[in-house]
Amino acid sequence: MVDVKSRGVSANAVPRRSGSARGLPHALLALALGACAEAAVGPGADGPVEIDLALPWTTATVAEAGGSPDMVASGVARAAGNHRMRSLLVVKDGRLVVEEYFGAGGPDDLHDVRSVTKSVVSALTGVALARGDIRSLDDPISDYLGSLLPDLDPDKGAITIRHLLTMTSGFEWDESGGAGSYNEWIRSGDHLGFLLRKQFTSPPGTEFTYNSAAVHLLGVVLEQATVMQLPTLARFALFEPMGISVSRWEQLGGGYYNGGAGLDLRPRDLARFGQLFLQDGSSGGRQIIPADWIGFSTEERFDWRMHSGALRGISYGSLWWVVPGTSEPLYFAWGYGGQYVVVVPDLQLVVVATNDWYRVSQDGGNEHYERLTMDLLIQDIIPAFR
């Protein structure tokens, strides 16, 4: 990762509603969060297909979806040649058209998707903002952590939710190669204190520094604001409404859950998450994530660019990676070792790929397998549906 300067962002807060979600009966809470999708929705007169994600996937062949079977077959063959590849799924126009598993992978396996977790936390932030649990993205974190951390340094407490969303908290941090400060943080056992004792290397809001612990801090802010633990919030606000019944979340010390890289999901459910963003946060006619949050969180925030294999011109939004300067702009969630949820709005396309990342540093390194995976997506799979 590289340190770069932020262009700055803005968003309008939703007025806070009174009351807390704690203690609400399951059915009432589900209703309050718009959880109960009812029916599949077909293509509108002028818009894309919207499906009810709580229903089983409808399938089609690549040819039926207007794609190139030969190009997809080439991509699948490349995937099979990567001994760490575990799944490759493609959803086109709301239909599952490619579903391939490799090695020990299977449709019911929960994958530790690492930093894809961050994009889920971004979605939960949008939900919490809309519900009024968070007043504004420019709220300082001290507003939500005061009772938990009464001795929080005022300068650290002035960091805002927006800073955490855009990786501009300003802390000294080095997560290059997917390890470094992250491994030290995990081993510390004091996951809030380890981060908050770090010095600033730049004023908050000015420099991009990739920092998983800062996103974990955002997860703690969400837990304090909503009075729900992350798995509970995610289940009621996001997963159950779009048909995700099984998930797992890594618990860290103090009873908090790893918001930076702790989530396990099944491949089909990763595709549901990507499709929900493609559908502007709506499923079966019910708004799960505010539509304006989809645009906000996937909007380019910085003027720097980086590359990953064949994919050029990558920048960052709000816990999503974005590629704005192409004929078909795309955005994606990206996890260590080759975990991807890629959304290409102009093609009405969602692509999911997972890899086994365990001990990858002893087997060529995580960047090698990330490039292998992204190259087959960019060179074979996505072009197959143009």
N, C-alpha and C positions, 0 to 999 in steps of 0.2 A: 504494500500500500504506500501511497505517497501523501505528503502533507501539501495541501493547496489552500488557496484563499476562497472563502465563501462569497457569493454574490449577495447573500441576504435573501430572506423570504418573508412572506406575510400571509396571514390568513385571518378570516373573521371567526370569532368565537361564537358558539351557540349559547344563548342564555342558559344559565344554570337552573336546573329544576330542583325543587326542594325534595328532601327525603333521601333515604338510602335504600339500596337493593337488598341489604342484609335482612333475612327473615321472611322474605316474600315466598309464598308457596311456589313450587316449581312451575305450575301452569300459568300463574299470574306473571312470574318473572319472564317466562318464555313469551307471553303476549306482549309484555312491556318492551321487550327487545326485538319484537317483530320476528319471532322465531318460527312460526308455523306456516311453512309453505304449503300451498294447497293444490296447485295444478301446473302442468307443463304449459309453457307459453310458446307459441310458434313465432315465425318471423312476422314482424310488423310490416306495414305497408311500405315504410321507408327506412326501416331499421334492421339491425341484425337479429338473429335468433336469440331468444332468451329461454332457457330451460329451467325447470324446477330441479335444483341440485339435490333436493332431498329424495328424489326418485332414482331408481337404478339408471345407469347410463344406457342410452340408446347407442347401438353400434352400427357401423357401416364399413364398407371396404374403402380402401384408399381411392380406387377408381370411382366409386359412387360419390365420394366427396370431391371429385374433380382433381385429385392429385395424381402424381406420377408414381405408379407402382415400382418402376425400375429405380428411381432415385431413392425411394423409401427402402427398397431392398438393399441398395448400396449402403445406406446409413445403418440398417440393422446388422449387416455383415460387419461393418466397422465396429459397431457396438459389441458384437459377439467376440471380436478379436481383442477386446479390452478385458482382461481377466478380472478387473475390479467392477465392471459394469453389472448392475443388478436389475435395472428396469428402464424402459423407454416407452413412453406413452404420448400419443398425439390426439388432441381433440380439435376437430374442424367443424365449424358451424354448429357447435353444441353436440356433436356425435363423436364417440370414441372410435377412432379409425385405425389406430396402432396401439397394441398392447403387447409388449414383448418383455420377457424376463430372462435373466442370464445367470449362470452359475447357481448359487444357492438362493437366488431371489425368487419371490413368488407374490401373488396378488394380495395375500393376507399378511405379509410381513410388514412390521413396523420398522421404518427406516429412521435412524438418527440423522436428521437432515441439517444439523449444525446451524449455520447462520441463516438458513431459510426461516428459522425462528424469528429473526429480527423483523421480517416483513409481516409475520403474523402479529407481532407486538405493535407494529405500525397500525395495522387494521384495528386492533383493540383500542389504541389511542384515539382513533377516529370515532369509534363507537362511544367511548367514555366522554369525549368532547361533546358529541351530539346529545348524549343523555344528561349533560350538565354536571357530571361527576368531576370533570375538569372545566374550569371556567374559561381558560384561554391558554393557547400554546405559549404565551409569553409569561405565564405564571412562573415564579421561581419555585424550585423544588422544595425549598423550606416551607412553603405553604402546605405541603402534603407530608413532609417528613419531620415536622417540628416535634411531634409527640414521640416519634421513634428515635430521633437523633437530636435531643435537646441541646447538645453542645456542638452542633454543626457549625463549622467555621462560616462566618457571614459571606465571605467571598465565594465559597463553594455553594452555600445555600442560595446564592443569587443566580446560579446556573438555571436556565429555563428548560421547560419541556421541549421547546423548539430546538435548543442546542443539542439535546440528547437525540432527537429525531434525525438531525442532520450531521451527526458525528463532529460537532464543533464545540464540545464541552471544554476544550482547552487543556485537558490533563496531559501530563507527560505519559506517553504510552507508545509501545512498539509491538505491533501484532503482525509484522511482516513475516511471510511464510506460514501464517496461520498458527504461530506458537508464541514464543517470546513472553511478553507480558501476560498473555492469556494463561499460559501454563503456571506461571508464578501466582497469578490471581486465584486460579482453581485450587492450587495446593495450599494457599494461605489459610483457608478455613475462616477468614474474616472478610467476606466478600464485599461488604459495604466499606468497612474501614480501610481495607487495602487500597481501594480506589480513592477514597476521599482524603487519604494521607498523601496522595501524589501532588507534586507541585504543578503549577500551570506553566506550560511552555508558550502559550499564547492567550490573549484575552478570549473568554467564551464568545462564540459567534463569529470568529474571524478565520480560523484555520480548520481544515478537514483533517482529522486523524482517526483512522478506523479503530474502534474501541468497543469490544464486546461487553466489557464490564460496565461501561456507561449505558448500554442498552439494558443490561440487567438492572441498573439503577432506575431506568425508566419503568421497567416492569414492577419494581417495588413501589414507585410512585403510583402506578395504576392500581396495585393492590391496596394501597392506603386510601386512594381516592374513591374506589368502588366498594371497599370493604369486602372484597372477594379475593381469594388466591387466584393466580393466573390460570391454572387449569379449570377452575370453576367458572371464571369470567369467560374464558375461551369456549367452554362447553355450552353455556347458556347463550352467549351473545353471538357466537360465530359457528361453532362446529355442528351443534344439533340442528340449527336452521338450514344448513346446507348438507345434511345427511351424513355427517361424520360421527360415527358412533364409537370409534376406538382411537385413542391417542395415549401418549405417555409423555410426561414432562419431568426432567431431571430436577430433583430437589437439592438445594444447597443448604448450608448452615443457616440457622436462625429460622428455619421453616419457610424460607422463600424459595421460589423456583427460578431456574436459570432462564432469564429473558433474553440472553444474548445468544445462546446456542444449545438449548436444552430439550427441544421438541422432537418427538418421534411420530410420524404419520405414515399411512399406507400410500402407495403410488396413486391409486385412483382418487384418494382424498386430496392429495397434492394437486391433482388435476382439477378437482372441484374448487379449490382455493384460487387457482389461476383463472378458472372460468368465472368465478364470482367477480373478480376484478374486471374481466373482459365485459361482463354484463353490468358494469357500473354499480356494483354492490347489490344488485337485485336478483332475487331467485323466485321464480314462480309468481311474480307480481308483488312480492314483499321486499321491502328495502331492508337489507341486513346491515350494510355499511352505507353511510351517506354517500350519494353519488359524487358530491363535490370533493369528498375525501379521496376518492379514487384518483381524480385528476391532480389533487394537491400532492399526494404522497408519491406519485410517479412522475412529477414534474422535475426537470433538470434544475439543480440548485447551484451548480458550479461551472466555471468556464474551462476547467482542466479536462483532459482526456487520457485514458489509458487503454491498453489492449489485452486481450486474452486469446491467443492463437489467432484464428481467422476473424474473430469478432473485434472490430476496431471502433474507436470513438466512444468508449464507455465512460459515463460520468455517474453522478449520484443524485438521488432525490431525497426522500424521507424514509430511510431504511429499505429502499429499493434501489437497485442499479438500473440505470437508464441509458439508452442509446438513441439520442434524439436526431442526430444529423445524417440520417439515411433515408432512402426512398420509402422504406417501411419501418418507421420508428418502433422500437420495442422496449420493454422493460422486463426485469427478471429478479427473482430471489435467488441468491447464490450462497451455497453452503460449502464448507471446507471439503476438499477431496472430490468435488464433482457432483454436488446436489443442486439441481436447477428446477425452477418453475419459470418458464419463459412465456411471455404474453406478447403476441403480435397483433394489435388491434385491426390494422388494415386488412389482414388476412383472416380475421376471426379464428385465430389459431392459438392453442395452448400446447406447450411441449413440456413434458416432465422427464427428467433423467435422474437416476440415483446411482451412486457408487459405494462400494465398501471402502471406507476411509481408514479402517483400523490398521495401525502401524504403516501407513502409507509413506511416512518419512523414511522408512527403511527400504522402500520399494520404488525409488524414482522420485518421490516427493509429491505432495498434493498438487502443485501447479502442473506437473506433467499430466496427471489424469484429468484435471480440469480442462486443460487445452485439448486433450484427446476428445473429451466429451463435447466441448463447445464446438470444436471443428466439425464434427459430424452433424451437429445441429445446424450450423451455419452453412455448411457446404452441401448437405444432402437433404436433411429433413425439411427445413423451412423452405428452401427453393422448390421442393416438390409440390408445394401448394400455391405457388404463384400463378 
